């Protein structure tokens, strides 16, 4: 004796397909913004570290070795 598959499963599957909708354009835009923000943060961190090394002090820090005058290149 064969059992019939309920036809409601097809209907349920169609309903589930309508529940979950993904807007790929929004996802790409959001990911692009996240990447840009992370790259910006990393670059700023690197620039701050380079400036600290160049000045021989941390930002707003005071040391005897600190160079706080502009360097002139000839």
N, C-alpha and C positions, 0 to 999 in steps of 0.2 A: 504494500500500500504506500503510495507516494504522498508525501505531505506537500501542500501548496505553500510556496513562499508568500508571505503577506505582501500585498501591493503597497502597503503604507510605508515600507522601507524606502522605496523610490521617492515617495512624497516627502518623507523625512529628510532624505539626502538633499533634495532640492531646497528645502527650507533651511537646512544647515549651510548650504552654499550661499544663501542670501544673508545669513547672520554675520558671517565673517567676510568683511570686505577690506582689502588692503589698497591704499592709495600709494602706488609706487613713487609718484612724483613727490609727495609729501615726505616719504621716507628718505628719498635721495637728497632732498633739500635739507632735512634735519641732520642727516649724516654729514653732509657737506659743511653745515654750520658747526657741528661738533668737531670735525677734523680741523677746520680753520681756527676755532677757539683753542684747541690743544696745541696746534703748531704755534700760534701766537704766544701762548703761555710758555712753551719750551724756549722759543726764541728770546723772549723777554728775560727768562731765567738765565740763559746763556749770556746775554748782553750785560745783565747785572753782575754776573760772576766775572766777566771780563773787565768791567769797570772797577770792581773791587780789587782785582789783581793789579790793574793799571795804577790805581790810586794808592795801593798798599794799605787800604782800610775798607771796612764795610761801609755801606751807605750810611751817611750821617755819623759815622764813627770817627773818632779822633785818635791818631797815633802820631808819634814823633816822626815816623817815616812817611806820613801821608803827604801826597803830592796833590795840592788842591789848586794849582795854578795851571792855566792852559799850556799845552805843549805847542811850541811854534816850530813848524817845519820849514826849512829854508830850501 
